[in-house]
Amino acid sequence: MRFSFLRILSAIIILNTFCSLDTQGQSQAEKGLPFIRNYVAKDYNGNPQNWCVIEDSSGLMYFGNEGYLLQYDGIKWKKIFFPGAMAVALRSLDQDKSGQIFYGSTGDFGYLAKDSLGQTQQYSMKKFLPDSAKEFFDVWSTHATDKGIYFQARERIFRVEKDQAGHVREKEIKSWKPTTKYMYTFYLDGVFYVHQLGLGLFKMINDSLQLIPGSEFLGKERMQVMLPYATADGNNGNPGGKQYLVGLFYTGLYLFDGKSFRPFKTEADPIIKNATLYKGVTLKDGTFALSTTGKGVVIIDHAGKILKVINRDVGLQDESVYGMYFDHKGFLWLALDNGISRVETSSPMTTFGIQSGINTASLSINRFEGTLYLGTTNGLLRLNQSNGKFEEVTGIPLTQVFT
């Protein structure tokens, strides 16, 4: 009882001391680590592997799992079953302006709707396709656009529209066959873009895919990142037009002004070029979160400077990140090869814990000659500005340091 009271009192003293510290010119090392909540397969009673994330208009979260669609209300998890169960992987999710969610899975695509009992169910549209269009595998991207909802598989792109009453026109599905293979698609500023293997980047104009001149080099790799790009002052760097951040699997990032592409060198290049650059999202402050398969997530600003690296070193449970979503609360959700994680990237509070070198109780904190020192129950620690970790100060007894 007395020990618990002392721990609480020590925490209050440290918090008050920390708040009184001069934080002018605070270094990146002193920014701390984001709070991360990891969910393992046992938590949501599903399979480890997850591919995509989305939030509906009521705040419910949905996760494309290997075998199920998972629904999470912040407390309880629920499974929405799909035909084929274990053989089905939910690869992509999107929602239209009405809030209706559409999905793409292994050999299937469709939408979510309430049944007669008010329960959310999946409704496949594959049965409305002609036999000649039913041979396709994973639907890697789904986009709700002003022209309708696009579903992209390697073998075909499908589009379904809604009538004036908001009902899906299931029996009027249009499709396009590739010259080679459709690798991934994007929808930005009212334009539907398609990346095609060996050919480059196309855009849909009057229901026809037209190659963007100069994009041919993109066909040599997988391209799965395309985000709006603007400088820190809100200028997109292309007067009279838009500019986009484009990412390739292995060779890194480029800026596209609608006419030409130029390399965009960043501090994150050693990370994203030594792993597989997989997905990207724009965060609330306009910065970019880029996920990899094997190196976690790196967050960069408009100049390419690294702001955060989210990996095992900071508490992430798995470093292969297949899907990302930034919700209305400011949480960055990650669909992982092994589990699901929620990262509080927008929180004004951060943490220093075991990953920061603190493996015992903290008792006091102070700054001396620009450096932070931390008194613990097992000696004195000093913050290393180069790596953001607290390290032991030698020559001090490994005992309680109260001041």
Summary of the structure (lengths in Angstrom):
residues: 403
radius of gyration: 24.2
end to end distance: 23.2
largest distance: 78.1
contacts: 1252
relative contact order: 0.12
helix: 13%
strand: 44%
